[in-house]
Amino acid sequence: ILAAARKLEGSFAAVIVDPVTRVMWAIKQGSSLYFGVGASEAGGRFAIASSDLSSVLKLTRVVVPITEGEVVEYDPTGHRIWCVVDRAVKTPSGVVQRKAGETIERAPVRSRLRAKDTALVPPFETFMDQEISAQEQTARDVITLFFGGSDAARAVGPSSGKESITQRLDALRDQYDDDAIRKLFHELADLPEMRAMVASAPDVVRRGGALRSGEAGFFTDLLPMARGKDDETAVRLLDAMLEADEAREYAQAIDRFGKACAASIAAGGRIYVICCGSSYHAAKAAALFFNELARVELTPVLPGEFRGQSSRSLKDGDLVIAVSQSGETKDLIDVLNDVIASGRQVGRIALVNNVNSTLAQEKSDLVVPLRCGPEIAVPATKSFMNQMVLFYCLALHVAEQRQKAPGLDAAERAQLARDLEARRDKLSSLPDLVRETVRATEADVEVAAKLLYLAPSIHLLATRISAVAKEGALKIREVVLNHTEGFEASEFKHGPNTILGFNTVLGPREVDAMLKRLGHTLRALAHQAGEAGLGGESVERLIQAATDSVLTAGGTPFSLTGAEKKVFEKVVDRAALVDELYADYPLVYITGPDERDVALTVSQINTHKIRGSCTVVIAEDHPALRGAATKAPIDNPSYQSVFVALPRTDDTLMATFSSTVALQRLALKMSLLKKHY
């Protein structure tokens, strides 16, 4: 098995089963693989390997970390881990070298996630809906950390000076057996230092509420083990203390990020943001945030484009920011390997959700976590949202540092300080904006979904916030399976707009209407042929000629006799049949409230609707926008439009978040409608 694994190329995960001995081997080579062990009353000890973490957590919280290039051999009684190739292995005593075919000692750990963290819970019927709704909280978690932690964390403070408690807590966190956890927890709660903390616990901790630290899942497991109110308070104090530690570490990471940007700018370097898919769209939003807030240029680039455009022109002082939810994106890792191999003094920063990933642990000088929790749905929603939120926070931090730099006079510095303070205030309200967008746009998004869900092709046109259009188009492609493209709106007129008018791609509605009209025509032909005394063969030729008149370019029925042609010309209206195949092409416009952007969008709507498009606008309400969208062209009484009004912010940067939520909801509703269809 090891020899075969060394020969296979590419990224994969596999499980091999010996049906005789019932021994199994699970191989992890770049793809998702999780391994857990446990025991049940019904079957005793067991081991499980799966590419899906939730299926493991349904049976056990005890997992054994498996990394790329490893094979785990297991049966119900135990397991061993083998190296596929020579590699460096992290151990409690440090990094050691292991040769191919050697075993690795690695202790199990208790997963901080629970089965319900990865399960679909009522009232939600889809994971995508559940995770869109979760964005309010995941955004709040990042913003709270950026501002120094929750009220409880600030009241309790970090763990410094509480060494006896932190040592016991570290030992407790290393356990994975419930009995051992319960015993050590009670010993920790009985420490005099812990009792003193409980006795003086601030009211914000005693009131309870959600656990907020990165160990919230673990502390949630401790609460049922509490012997009384004091033990529960101890759990909440520990959670607040760890959250305070995390807030301090987050602040340090953000400060290091700002210094890395400043150093690159001072050295005349370029700042690349390299990523794929939704992460790339978040990087395009980041470029907007950094340009507007910090007056700093970021260059978003796909890994393949980076190899083609920039890899050989790297220079000392450049900075690379790699963005990935999983931290295991193969083509991104390959590009980071190229950056490292270049030998240039290029900084490497990772923005990842999985801080134990290859990008975070092996390829980066600095890691800033996304903290969005596990994303179960295939389309990225809350990870994309948290990427944008984190980039906004980072841009704000860099802007605040740059305002302190020399070269600004007192008036400029004061104005910039006021602008940034207003931005901080708006950032605090962002989670509420996410929630309000879902509520306020629900009805209009439903109407837009009904208009669009059967359209085989759609274009999303954004003015200045093309990141949102591209991400919205990706969501529709992923879950509705309709061809959809996201454009900078002004680019649509440079060629793509030729699809408007009679060149529109046909959808099911148009074909259905044409077939109904054709059916009426064929019945009329049969009737008129009978009236003219024509037989069955004549009727067949007339039906074929009528069908050809719609489905082929030729309009002359050469196959018909003179008598048959008279019937044909009396009954068949080719123009009416072809008209049924026509449909306005769907265009979705997204814009922020900036007056210049609104004016450009109004111009684009008017330009395209007279050429044959229906209109959906996703924007904050504006009379000129609404008027352009709703007014039908004089020669098109069947024109349709929908205006999805976003909550008013009067701020284009905030509109990137609200319009993203509206497009996520639009994709979800279109998908459900198409499923029912």
N, C-alpha and C positions, 0 to 999 in steps of 0.2 A: 504493500500500500504506500509506504514512504517513497519507494522507487517510482511508482506510478505518479504520485503527487508531484515529484520533482520534474517529471517529463511534461506534465500538462501545463499549457500556457493560458494566460488570461486570468480574470477574476472569477472566482466561483466559491461555493460552499457545497459540501456533499456529505452524505452519510452512507456508509457501506455496512451491510448486514450479512453476517454469516448465519444462514438459517439453521445450521446444525448445532453449533455451539452457542448461538444467540449472543455472541460478542459483536459489538458495533464499533465503528470508527468514524468519527466526525472530523472533517477537514475544513479549515478556514483559510482561504486564499483570497482575501480582498473583499469577499461578500459577507453579508450579515450571518452570524452564527452565535447562538447562545447555548450554554450548557449548565444544567442544574442538577442537583441531587437532593433527595429527601426520603421520606418514609410515609406510608399510609397504613391505616389499620387494616384495610382490605388486602393489600398486596405486599406489605413490608417495604424494604428498601427499594429505591428505584433511581434511575438516572435518565435524563431527557436532554436531547439536542434538538434545536429548532432554529429556523431563520427568523422566527417571530417571537419576540420577547414575551408578549402577552400570553402565549400558549405555555411558556415555562412558568410564568408567575401564577397561572391558575392552579398549578400543582405544587410549587415550592418557591420560597423567597431566597433559598440558598443557591447561589450561583458560583461557578468557577470561571473566572475571566479567561477567555481564549483570544489570542491575538493572531494576526496574519502569519502564516507560515508554520502553523502548529496543527497537530493531529491529536485528538483525545480518544483513547481506547477505553471502552467501558462496557460493563454489564451491571446487573443489579447490585453486585457486591462491592464494586469499587471502580476506580478509573486511574489512568496514567496519561500524562501529556508528553508528546514526542515532538522534537524539532524536525521539520521537513528538510531544512538546509542549515548550514552554519549561520549562527545569528547571535546578536547580543540580547540577553534576557535580563529584565529587571527582577531583582530579588530583594527581600527585606534588608540584606546586607550590602546591596549595591548592584551594579550592572556586571554580569559575568558572561563569558563566551561559552556557547554550547555548540557542539558539532552536530551535523545531520545524523539523525538516528539516536541521539542521546535523549534521556528523559529530563523533564523539568518538574521541580517541586513547586507547587503553587496551592496555597490554602484557599478554601472556599470563603466567600464573603456573603453578607446578607444584602440583598438588593434593597436600595432605598425606595424603589418603586413597588407599588402593590398592584395586584390584578385589577383593582377598580380604577387605578391610574391609567390603565390602557384599555378599559372596557367602555362600551357604549351604555350610557345611563339615561333613564327617562328624564325629561320628556323627549329627548332627541332620538331621531330615527336614522340618522346618518352621522358618521364620524366627522364629516366635513362641517355639518351644521354645529356639532358640539364644539369643534375647535375654532370655528369663527366666533362663537359666543364666548369662548375662553380667552379671546384676545384682549378683552377689557382687563382681565386680571393679569395676564402675562405681561402686557404693556405696563401695568401698574407696578408689577414686581421690579422690572428694570428701572423705572423712573424712581421708585422708592429707594432702591440701592444707590442710584446716582445722587440722590439728595441726602444720603447718609443713613438710610435705614428707617424702619418704622418707629413710631413713638415708643414702643416697648423696647426696641433695640437701643435707642438713644438714652432711654431711662436706665437701662441695666448696664450698658457699656460693654466693651470687649472683654476678652478672657484674661488679658494681662493682669498680673497680680493675683490670679486665682489658680495657681499652679496645681495645688492638691486636687481641685475639682476637675481641671482639664485633663490631668493624668488619668484619673478614674474614668472620665468621659471617653478619652481615647481608647482605653481598654474595653469599655462597654461597647463602643462602636465597632470594634474588631470582632465581636462575637456574632455568631450566626445561629446558635442554639437557643431556643426560647427560655429554657430553664436557666441556662448560664446568664442570659440577658436579664432575666427577672432578679436573680441573686445579686448581680453586680449593680443593677439599678437601685435596689433597696439599700445596698451598702453605700452607694453614692449619696442617696437621699438622706442617710443617717449621719453623714459627715457633719461635724460641728460647724464647719464653714458653710455647708449647704443649708443647714438649719438656720444659721444666722441670715443668710440671703433670703430664705423663705419668710422669716419673721419680719424683715424690712422690705419685702417686695412692694414695688410701687403699684398703685391702683390700676394702671394701664395693663399690668401683667395679671393681676388678680381677676380682672373682669373677663379674662379669657379671650375668645375670638380665634381667628385662623392662625395656625402656626406658619411662620414665614421664612424660616431658614432653609438652606439647601438640604438639611436633614429632616425636613418636616415629615416625610414619610416614616422615618425611623422613630421620631418623637411621637407620632400618632400611634405607633405600635406600643409605646411605653405607657400611654394614658390608661389603657385597660389593666395594666399591671400595677397601677397606683393603689396604695392601701388606704388612701383618704385624700382630703383636700390639700394637705401639705405636699403630698407626693405629686399631685397634679400641678400645683404651683411650681414645684421644683422643675418639672418637665418644661413648663412655659418659660421659666427663668433660663434654663439651659438653651432653649430654642432662641430666645432673645439675645443671649450672650453670643451664640454662634452667628446669628444674623448680624450683630454688631461687628464681629470679626470679618464676616463676608463683605460688609459695607466698607470697612477699612481697606480690605484687599482690593475691592472693586475700585475704590478711589485711587489706590496706588497704581493699579493697572491703567486706569484712564489717564492718570498723570504721566505715566511712562509712554502711553500712546501719544499724548500731546508733545512730549519732549522729542519723541522719534520724528514726528511731523516737523517740528521746529528745526531739528538738526538737518533733516533732508532739505527743507526750504533754504536754510542758511548755506548749505553746500551746493545749492543750485541743482539739486536732484529732482527727480520726478516721483510722484506717488501713484503707484498702480494699485488698482483693486481688481484682483483676479478671481473669477468665480464663474459658475455655470447656472443655467436655468433661472429659477426664482431669485437665487442669490445675486445673479448678474443684474436683474432688474432692481433689486435693493441697492446695488452699487450705483446704478444710474440715479436713483433717488438720492443717494449719499453725495454724488457729485453736485446735485442741486443744493443740498443742505450746506455743504462746505463752501460752495461758491457764494451763496446768499449770506450766510452767517459769518464765516471766517475769512472770506476772500482768498480761499485756498483752492487750487485746482486738483481734483482727483481724476484719474483716468481709468474708467471701468473697462475691462477687457476680458474676453473669453480666453481660456487656456490656449486653444488652437490659434487664435488671433495673436496672442502674446508671443507664441513661438514664431509666427510669421512676421510680426511687425517690430518686436522689441527685444527678443531674447539675446540677440548678438550685439545690441547697442546699449546694454546695461552699463552703468558707470558707478563709481564709488559715490555714495551719498543718495542713491535711489532708495526707495522704500516700497516694499511689496506687502499688501494687505490681502490675505487669503480668506475668503468667506465661504463657509460650508455648514449646513445644519449637522450633517453626520460627522464631518471631519475625516471622511474616508473617500472622498471623491477622487477617483483614480487619476483622471487627466490633470486635476489640480495638483495632486501629490507629485506627479511626474514633472510638472513645470517647476515646483519648488525644488525638486532635486536638481533641475537644470540651473536654477538660480544659485543654489549652494555650490554646484560644480564650477560655476563661472569664476569663483575665487574673488569676485568683487565684494567690496564692503557695502552690501545691500541689506538693510534691515528687513526682518520678516515677522509679521504680526498675523495671528490667526483669530478670526471671529467665528467661533464654533459653538454648537449646542452641546456636543459630546466632548468634554474636556479631557477624556481619557483616550481620544482618538489619535490616529497617526499624525495628522496635521498639528494637533496640539502638543503631543508629547515628543515628537521627533523632528519636526520641520520648522518650528517657530521659536523666535526669541521671546515672544510675549503672547499670551493668550487672554482674550477678553470673552467671557462666556455670554451666550445669548439668553440662557435661563428661561426657555419657553416650555420646558417639560417635554415628554415624549410626544411626537407627532405621529399619529396612527394613520390618518387619512393619506392617500397617495398625493393629492394636490397640497402643496405647501400653503398654509394660511397663517397660523400663529408664528411659525418660524420666520416667514417673510415679514410679518408685522414687527416682530421683535428685532429683526435685522434693521428695519427702517428706524425704529425707536432708538436702538443703540447708536446708529449712525447719527441721528439727530443730537443725542446726548454728547457724542464725541465732537461733533461740529461745534456745538455750543461751548464745550470746554476749550477747544482750540481757539475759538473766537475770543473767549474771556482771557486766555493767555496772551493773545496777540494784541489786545487792547492795552495791555500793560507795557508793550514794547516801546522803545523810544521812537520819536519821529512824529507823534501825534501832538497837536496843540491841546490846550486845556479844554476848549470848547468841543473839539472833535472827540476827545476822550470822554467827556461828560455825556455827549449825545449817544455815543456807542454804548456806554454803560447803561443808559436808559433803555436803549433798544434791546440789549441782551437781557436786562431784567424783565422786560415785557415778554421776551421769548421764554424765559424760565417760568413765568406765570402761565403761559399758554401750555407749556409742556406738562405742568401739573394737572391741567384739565383734559389732557389727551385721552386717558382711559374713559372718561365720561363721554367724550366726543365719539369714541368707538361704539359705546352702548347706545347713544342717542341716534347715531346713524342707522343702526339696525332697526330701531323703532320707527324713525321718521320716514325712512324710504321704503318700508315694507310694502305698502299698497302699490306705489308706482313701480317698484322693481317687479312685482307680480305681473303688472300690465305689460311691462317691457319684455319679460320672459315669454309671455304668451305670443307676443309679436315676433320674437326672434328664434324660438327654440327649434323650428323646422327649417330655418334658413340654412342652406348648405354652405354658405360663405358669408362672412361678416368682416368689416373693417372697423377697428377702434382707433379713433383719431384724437390725439391729445395735443393741446397747445402748451408747450414748455414742460409738461410733466409726462413725457413719453414713457418713463419707467412704469407709470400706472397703466397706460394703455397696453404695453407689452406684457405686463403681468396679468392683466385682465384677459387678454387674448389667450395666454397660456392656460389660464384656469378653464376657459370655455373649451379649448382644444382637449384638455385633459379629461374633463368630466362630461361634456356634452358630445364630444367627438365630431363637432362641426369645424370646418376649416375657418380659422379666425386669425387675423393679423393685427398687430398693434403698430401704429405709425405715429411719428411726429406729424401733426395734421397738415402742415404746409407741404409735406412731401407727397401727399396723396394726389395732388394735381399734376405731379411730374410723371405721369404715365399710368399709375394704378386706376385713376378715375375713368379710364376707357372702358372699365367693366360696367359702368352705369348704362342705363337705357336697355336696348334690346340685346345687349351682350350679357345681361344678368344670368348667372347660373340658375338653372331651374330647380325648384324645390318640390316636395310632395304636393303642396297645395295647388301649385300651378298645373302640374301634370294631371291632378285629379279633376280640376276645372275643365281642362282641355278634353279629357276623356269623356266627361259628362256631356259637353257640347257635341263632341264627335258622335256620341251615342245617339243623341237626338237627330243629328244629320243622317246617320245611317238608317235609322227607322224611317225618316222622311224619304230617303232614296228608294228603299224597298217599296214603300207605298206608291210613290210616283211611277216606279218601274212597272208595278202591277197595273196602275191606271193606264199606262201606255202599251200594255199587252206584251211586255218584255218578260223573258223566261228567267230561270234560276241562274244560268251562266251569265246573263247580262247583269243580274244583281251582284254576283260575285265580282265582276269587273268594275262595277260602279263603286262597291265598297273598297276595293283595292285602290282605285283612283282617288277616292276621298281621303283615305289614309295616307297615300303618297303625297297628296297635296299639302299635308301638314308636316310630315316627317322627312321629306326630301326637298331638295332645292328646286327640282323641276316642277313647273306649274301646269304644263300642257298634258292632258290625258290622251296620248297618242293611241292607247290601246282600245279606245272606245269607238263604237260605230256612230254614225250620224245620229240615230235615234237616241242612243245612250248619251251622247254629248248634250242633247237638248235637255234630258232629265238632269244630268250633272250640273249644267249651267243654271238651271232653274232652282236647284236645291242647295248646292254647295257654296258657302261664303268663306273662301279661304282666309280672307283678312280677319274675319271674326274668330275663326278657329285659332289662328296664330296669335291674335291678341290675348287669348286666354293663357298663353304661355308666358306673357310678359308679367314681370313683378318689379316693383321698386326695389333697388338694392339696399340692404340695411347698413346704415352708418351710425356708429355710436360715438358721440363727441364728449370729451372730458376736458374740462378747463378749470383753472383756479379763478378767483374773483378779481384778479388784476384787470383793470379796465382795458389795457392794451391787449391782453389775452382774450378777453371777452369780445372785443371788436374784431379780432382776427377770426375767432370762432364763428361769429355772426356772418362774416363774409364767406367763410367756407360753407356754412349751412346753405346760404342763398345760392352759392355757386353750384353746389352739388344737387340740391333738391330739384332744380329745374331740369337737370339732365336725367333724372329718374332715380331718386333715392328716397327711402323712408328714413326718419330721423329719431334717434334717441339721444337726449342730452342728459349728462350726469354732471351737475354743477350746482353751486349756490344760486338761489333764485335771482334773476336779473330780467327786467322787462324787455330789454333788447334781445336777449337770448331766447326768452320764452316766445316772444313775438316771431322771431325768425324760425323757430322750431315748429310752431303750431300753425302758421299761415300756409295754406296749401297753394301750390302753383295754380295759375288760372286754368291750365289745360290738363290738370290731373286731379279730378274730384275724388279719386280713391286714395289720395295721399294720406299717410298715417304718421303720427309722431307721438312720442312720450317724453315728458320732462320729469326727471328724477331729481327732486330738489334736496340738496344736501343741507345739513344744519349750517347756519351762517357763522363763519369765522372771520371773513374779510382778510384771509391770510392764505396765500397759495401753498405754503409749506404744510399748514394744517389740512388743507384740502387734499393733499396727497394721501393722507391717512383715511379720511372719510370716503373719498372716491374709491380707494382700494377696497374698503369694506363693502360698499355698494356693488362693486363688480364681483366680489366673491359671492355675495348673496345672489346676484344675477345668474352667475354660472351654476350655482347650486339649484336654483329654481328651474332654469332651463333644462338641467339634467333630469330632474324629477319629472317634468312635463314630458320630455322625450321618452323616458322610461315607460310612463303610463301610455303614451302614444304607441 
